[in-house]
Amino acid sequence: MSKNRMGFIGRAFAVLSAATAAAAAVEGNRRPHARDLRTLGIDPASFPDTRRG
């Protein structure tokens, strides 16, 4: 497998993992980790606080 394909697979896995973690945090009324938000291309400072109504 080429190095480029391995990088793509690793990046795809990281994005899927971050999306899963962020979704679980939001469903549990918690704020997702900043690392997960950055992986998804979301600025952590602009992410709304999920505990507010």
N, C-alpha and C positions, 0 to 999 in steps of 0.2 A: 504494500500500500504506500502511496507517495506521501511525502511529508505534508504537502498541502491538504490532502484529504484527511490526514490524521488531525491537523489543526482545525479543519471544518467540523469534524466529528466531536472534538473536544469542546469547541465553542458551542455547538448545538446542544451538547449535554449540559454545559454550564447554564445556558439560557433556559432550558427546560427545568433544570433543578431550581433556578432562581424564581421562575414563574410559579412552580409548585409551592415553594416556601413562602413567597409573597401572598399567594392566594390563601394558603392555610392561615397565615397571620391575620389577614383581613377577615376571614371567616370567624376567627377566634377573637375578634375585636382587639387585635394587637397591631402595633405598627411594624411593618416589615423591616428587616435589617437594611441599613443603608447600602451595604455591599450588594444585596439582591436587587435593590432598586437601580443601582448604577449599572449592574449587569444587564438589566432590561432597558437601559437607556432613559431612566426616569431620574430627575433631579430629586434627591431625598428632601431637600428644603422645600420643594413645591408640593410634596405629597401631603394630602390632607390628613389630619389627625383622625383616626378611625373611631376614637372614643367619643368625639363630639356628635351630638344628635344631628 
